[in-house]
């Protein structure tokens, strides 16, 4: 999640106000905030080693043109999202080889081909 600090502060303030309204005491709220800050520090330290911070160092991905190639489509013509995702450390898997998908159908214009199904 990459929200702005202002947005997150607003959400935090609202959450804390809700907790007070529900009757949580000040000591429990403070202890919970301290715990959340410790967990957050560990998550940030873990994230710093996943290579995502190097994402901006990769060249801009430019799709190649031609039949069977991926390129942005209507209505948004959006650029690819995270084209270098394979460069980042996996979050839950040991390797990407744990769950190998079957190869995609070969590109074909034949309406009776596997590609059209």
N, C-alpha and C positions, 0 to 999 in steps of 0.2 A: 504494500500500500504506500502510495506516495502522495499523501495529502499535504496541504500547506499547514504550517504551524498554527495559523489563525483558526483554520477550520477545526483542527484537533483540539485546540484550547477551548473552543466553544462547546464541542462535544463533551470534553472532560468536565467543564463547568456545569453543564446540564446534568451529567451523570451524578456528580457530587451533590448538586442541589436535590436531585431525586432521592439519593440515599439519605440525606438529612430529613427530607419530607417523610420518608418511610420510617424514620426513627433510629437510623444507625447512629451510634454515638461517635463523637469526634475522634476518640482514641482508635477505634476500629477503622475509621476512614483513613486516618493518617498511616496506620500500620499497613493497610491495603495499598495505599499510594506508594509507600516505601518498597513493598514487595514488588509491585508492578514496575517500579523504576529499576530494581535489580534484575528482574526478568528481561526488561527492555534492553539493559546494558549487555546482557548475555546474547540476546538475539542480534543486536547490532554487531557485536564482536564476531559472532558466527557468520553473519552476512558479509562482513568485510573480507572474508576469505573465500567467497564463492565465485569470484571473478566478475560479478555483475558490474562492479564499479569500473571495470575496464571496457564496458560496452561502448562508450563514446569514442574509444580509440580505434574501433573497427571502421573500415571504409563504409560509406553509404552503400546499401545494397541496391543495385540496379538490375531489375529483372531483364532476362534475355528474351528477345522476341522470337517467335516462331511457333509452329504447331506443336502442341504437347507441352509447352512451357507455361509456367505460371506468370500471370501479369494482373495488375489491378483491374477489377471489373466494376460495372455500375451497381448500385447507384452512387456509391461513395468514391470509387477509384482510390481506396485507401492503400497506403504503402504497407509493405509487409511488417508485421509486428514481431519483434525480436528474431530477426533472421539468423542471428548468431547464438541462439539459445543453447545450441549444442556445446558451446564453449564454457558454460557455467557449470558449477558443481551441482550435482543432483541433490535434491532436498530429501527425498525419501527412498529412492532406489540406490542399490549399490552400483549398478551400471545400467546403461540403456539396453544391454543385452538380456536383461531379466525377462522382458516382455517384448519379443520381436514380432512385429506385425507381419502379416503376409505381404509380399510385394504388391504394389498397386497394379491395376490392370494396365496393359500396354496401350498407349494412345492409339486411337483408330477413329477414322471417320465413318467406318462401316456401322450402320445402325443395328446390325445383328451381333456386333462384337461385345465382349465382356465389358469394354470401356463404357458402353451406353447403359449398362444396368446398374 
